[in-house]
Each structure stands twice: as C-alpha cells, then as structure tokens.
Amino acid sequence: MIGGIGMPELIVILVIVLIIFGAGKLPEIGAGLGKGIRNFKKAVQEPVDTPPEVEDKSTDRKEQ
C-alpha cells in the first residue's frame, strides 16, 4: 500500500490512463516520466553554487 492506495485503486487508475492515452502512447509517457524523475534526483543531489554578488546581504546593513 503506497500512501493509502491499494492494488484495486492502482488497477482502476491504470485502466483510466489506458483509456485516455491509448496503448501506443504509454511507453512515451513512461519514458518522459522516468527522465523527469532522473532530472529531479540529479537537481536535488547537486550542490548549489551561489555567486558572491547574489548572496543575501541584508544582515550587513546598519540599523537606521
């Protein structure tokens, strides 16, 4: 059970997707979804390089 979704619910979702997109389009959808997940994982794992001029300098201000 994934997040409260059981096997019957997954089967119903798969049938609806099959009806909407058709059997020929499913491999393309799966490939696109896989690429999206890979790109998301890569983006999450990469460190963020922030240039010095973009850093937040609000803490350097003097109180007026």
Buried (B, 14 or more C-beta within 10 A) or exposed (E): EEEEEEEEEEEEEEEEEEEEEEEEEEEEEEEEEEEEEEEEEEEEEEEEEEEEEEEEEEEEEEEE
